[in-house]
């Protein structure tokens, strides 16, 4: 398989155990090969986004991203209308939180590597 667009050197599926398949219209789709974004876990959470009210989201796993992908996402965050700061501040926020929320409405499906006992 080919490399991720953002400069990552890991093949899809080699490390990702949980991932979101983003909708093609998602702002982050182009950052990930075929829109497959690594998740910390597959559970949906609920939170507030920049004074837009509560919304469901998934947690993007930053440990699975290349530095180029983190930089690209930070720049995209800083360019948003109403963004609270610069790309450096957005990156610092992501690293401090340990994840980046991905709005559930931008996710087409979620996949998880989970053992089940019957």
C-alpha positions as CSV (number, residue, x, y, z in Angstrom):
1,X,0.0,0.0,0.0
2,X,1.1,3.5,-0.5
3,X,2.1,6.2,2.0
4,X,-0.2,8.6,3.6
5,X,-0.4,12.0,1.9
6,X,0.9,13.9,4.9
7,X,4.3,12.3,4.7
8,X,3.7,9.4,7.1
9,X,5.8,6.3,6.4
10,X,3.4,3.7,7.8
11,X,1.1,1.6,5.7
12,X,-2.6,1.7,6.3
13,X,-3.6,-1.0,8.6
14,X,0.0,-1.7,9.9
15,X,-0.6,0.2,13.1
16,X,-4.2,1.4,13.0
17,X,-6.5,-0.8,15.0
18,X,-9.3,1.7,15.2
19,X,-10.1,4.1,12.4
20,X,-12.7,6.4,11.0
21,X,-13.4,6.3,7.3
22,X,-14.0,10.0,6.7
23,X,-16.6,11.2,4.2
24,X,-15.1,12.7,1.0
25,X,-16.4,16.1,2.0
26,X,-14.7,16.1,5.4
27,X,-12.1,18.9,5.8
28,X,-9.6,16.3,6.9
29,X,-10.2,13.7,4.2
30,X,-7.2,14.7,2.1
31,X,-4.8,14.5,5.0
32,X,-5.3,10.7,5.2
33,X,-4.9,8.1,2.5
34,X,-8.4,7.1,1.3
35,X,-9.8,9.2,4.2
36,X,-8.8,6.6,6.8
37,X,-8.1,8.5,10.0
38,X,-6.7,6.6,13.1
39,X,-8.8,6.8,16.2
40,X,-7.8,6.3,19.9
41,X,-10.9,4.2,20.3
42,X,-14.1,3.6,18.4
43,X,-16.5,5.1,21.0
44,X,-18.2,8.4,20.1
45,X,-18.1,11.2,22.7
46,X,-20.0,14.5,23.0
47,X,-18.6,18.0,23.5
48,X,-18.8,21.6,22.5
49,X,-17.0,23.0,19.4
50,X,-16.0,26.7,19.3
51,X,-19.2,28.0,20.7
52,X,-21.2,25.9,18.2
53,X,-23.0,23.8,20.8
54,X,-22.7,20.1,21.7
55,X,-21.8,17.7,19.0
56,X,-20.7,14.0,18.8
57,X,-17.1,13.3,17.9
58,X,-14.4,10.7,17.7
59,X,-10.8,11.1,19.0
60,X,-8.1,11.2,16.4
61,X,-5.1,9.3,17.6
62,X,-2.1,11.7,17.3
63,X,0.4,9.0,18.0
64,X,-0.4,7.5,14.6
65,X,0.2,10.7,12.7
66,X,3.4,11.9,11.0
67,X,4.8,15.3,11.9
68,X,3.7,16.5,8.4
69,X,0.1,15.5,9.1
70,X,0.1,17.2,12.5
71,X,1.5,20.4,10.9
72,X,-1.1,20.3,8.1
73,X,-4.0,19.8,10.5
74,X,-2.7,22.6,12.7
75,X,-2.5,25.0,9.8
76,X,-6.1,24.0,8.7
77,X,-7.3,24.6,12.3
78,X,-5.7,28.1,12.4
79,X,-7.3,29.1,9.0
80,X,-10.8,28.4,10.2
81,X,-13.1,31.4,10.8
82,X,-13.2,32.1,14.5
83,X,-10.1,30.0,15.2
84,X,-8.7,30.8,18.6
85,X,-5.1,31.2,17.5
86,X,-2.2,30.4,15.2
87,X,-1.1,27.1,13.8
88,X,1.5,26.8,16.6
89,X,-1.2,27.3,19.2
90,X,-3.4,24.7,17.5
91,X,-0.5,22.2,17.5
92,X,0.2,22.9,21.1
93,X,-3.5,22.4,22.0
94,X,-3.5,19.0,20.1
95,X,-0.4,17.8,21.8
96,X,-1.6,18.9,25.2
97,X,-4.9,17.2,24.8
98,X,-3.4,14.1,23.2
99,X,-6.0,13.9,20.5
100,X,-8.0,15.9,18.1
101,X,-11.8,15.7,17.9
102,X,-13.3,14.6,14.6
103,X,-16.9,15.5,14.2
104,X,-19.1,12.4,13.9
105,X,-21.0,14.1,11.0
106,X,-17.7,13.9,9.0
107,X,-17.4,10.2,9.5
108,X,-18.8,7.7,7.1
109,X,-18.0,4.6,9.2
110,X,-15.8,3.4,12.0
111,X,-13.7,0.2,12.2
112,X,-12.3,-1.4,15.3
113,X,-10.0,-4.3,16.0
114,X,-11.6,-5.8,19.0
115,X,-11.6,-9.3,20.4
116,X,-15.0,-10.8,21.2
117,X,-15.8,-13.8,23.3
118,X,-19.0,-15.8,22.6
